[in-house]
Amino acid sequence: MRTTVTLEQDTDAVVRRLMLERGLTFKQAVNEAIRAGAAQPGRRRAFRTPTFEMGTPIVPLEEALRLAGELEDEELLRKLAARR
């Protein structure tokens, strides 16, 4: 199949290196690189998000939404009073 592909600089360098090292044509090097990459799906490292202990909440969590609403109301009242 014939198609147009735009390679970024790093992938172009990989293809060019394969061409030099193995005496391949551009087409052969691109196909070989794609096959090699597709054949190794297990090489990815698992993504891990670090977690941190944040202690015991000061505000009871079941009251958090009510408290957030009250704080928002207070801020809106403060902004309205500042406009006058």
Order of alpha helices (4+ residues) and beta strands (2+ residues): alpha-alpha-alpha
